[in-house]
Structure formats: structure tokens, C-alpha cells
Amino acid sequence: MKLSPYFHDLRSAYQAELDDLVSDSEGNDVLRKRLAEKRNEIAFLVQMMELAPEMVAVVFHRGFRFTKPAAVEHLLGLSVDDLPDWHSLTHAIGLEPWAMSLAQTVLREPQGARFMAVAAGLEYLQQHARMAPAAAAHAEGDAEDGEDAAEHDDDYNALSADDAADPKNSRSREEASSNWLADAGFDRKE
């Protein structure tokens, strides 16, 4: 999957926004509560769709069903000016029932149809980032012989999806994403 610079940059901002919502200062898991609060503020948040799409897109966290991943992966390779609107993607992406009223609020805005495509793309990336380290390790094992793989593992020091999701882990999800992208042939962002 090839990411456009637009989605490449937004991906880490979206992940950081989700990470900020996961736990409170005491380390308690408060993601559901904070997402519910944000969802209740959608009428206000739509004002930020253009300037900070990642801050608005989190309201749709786990709100999309991806029925045709190839169409979504094509979307992720497009520049911001070439993004299709939401209506042209509904054959490939569905909404969970609870997300439909949020989508209606967003779609009333002038840039709402394009924003929905962005939100779906970001959520697709987030969902697949959780699965990516295991898939990359499996593909790596098929592509390299045991000795080369062991040598590569020493340099790679990969994070599992569970490690990356743990807010107490000292290594970040961004590091896990960077490692996976590097393994997939993308240049590291330093």
C-alpha cells in the first residue's frame, strides 16, 4: 500500500490524537468516555475539519466497515486535491449504525463529503496498523532465510500490536508504524 504524503503526515497525527484519548493522568482507560464526549460535540468539531482533520476524524473511530479494501488503499495513495467525496466510496466503505447521525452532521458541511473520505482513510490505516506488525513478521519469515531473519530482527527490535497499544509501554505506536513502514519498503521519517 502506497500512502500519499497527505495521508502519511495525517496518519501519525491521527494516532497521536487517539493515544491522547486512551488514558487519563492516572493511567485509567478512558477512551470510550472521551470518544462519547467528542461525539456529542460534533456540531462544534466540524469547524475544524479543514485545519485539524485528525481531531475530528477520531469521532468515527471504529465506525467504518471496509468491504472493499482495494478501493480504500487506492484512496490512501491520492493527494488531498484528488480525494473523492464520500458518496463515491459507499460501495467500498459502510458506516456502523451509531455513526450514521454523525456522518449526516458532517455531510451538511461544505467540505463534509471529502472529510468523510479522509476520516475513513485514517481509520483504515489505524485498524491495519494493529495487524501490520504480525503480518510483516510473517511475510518477512517467508522472504528471508532463518539466519538473515535473525540478524534483521536484532536490528529491527519490532513492537507487536499489543506492545504498541499499551499506553504504559515506553516505546510508541509511531515507532512501531515507522518500523513496519520501513520493512514494507518505505523510507524512514527521521
SULSULWO-V121336 format. One record per pair of residues at least 4 apart in sequence whose ideal C-beta (glycine too) atoms are under 6 Angstrom apart, sorted by the first residue. I is the first residue (numbers start at 0). J is the second residue. Records with the same first field share a line. If there is no record, write none. Layout:
I = J + J
//
This chain:
0 = 72
1 = 76
2 = 6 + 7 + 75
3 = 76 + 77 + 78
5 = 78 + 79
6 = 10 + 75 + 120
9 = 13 + 53
10 = 124
11 = 173
12 = 53
13 = 53 + 56 + 121
14 = 172
16 = 53 + 54 + 57
17 = 57
20 = 30 + 33
21 = 30 + 166
22 = 26 + 28 + 166
23 = 27 + 29
29 = 33
34 = 60
37 = 58
38 = 58
40 = 44
41 = 58 + 101 + 104
44 = 55
45 = 105 + 108
47 = 51 + 54 + 55
48 = 52 + 55 + 110 + 114
52 = 56 + 117
56 = 118 + 121
58 = 101
59 = 98 + 118 + 122
62 = 95 + 98
63 = 92 + 119 + 122
64 = 93
65 = 71 + 92 + 123
66 = 91
67 = 91
68 = 72
70 = 91
71 = 123
74 = 120
75 = 120
77 = 81 + 82
82 = 113 + 116
83 = 87 + 116
84 = 112 + 113
85 = 112 + 115 + 116
88 = 92 + 116
92 = 119
94 = 98 + 99 + 102
98 = 102
102 = 106
105 = 111 + 114 + 115
106 = 111
110 = 114
127 = 131
128 = 176
129 = 160
130 = 134
131 = 135 + 179
132 = 157 + 159 + 160 + 179
135 = 139 + 179 + 182
139 = 143
143 = 147 + 148
151 = 155
157 = 178
158 = 162 + 163 + 170 + 175
162 = 168
163 = 172 + 175
170 = 174
177 = 187
180 = 185
181 = 187
//
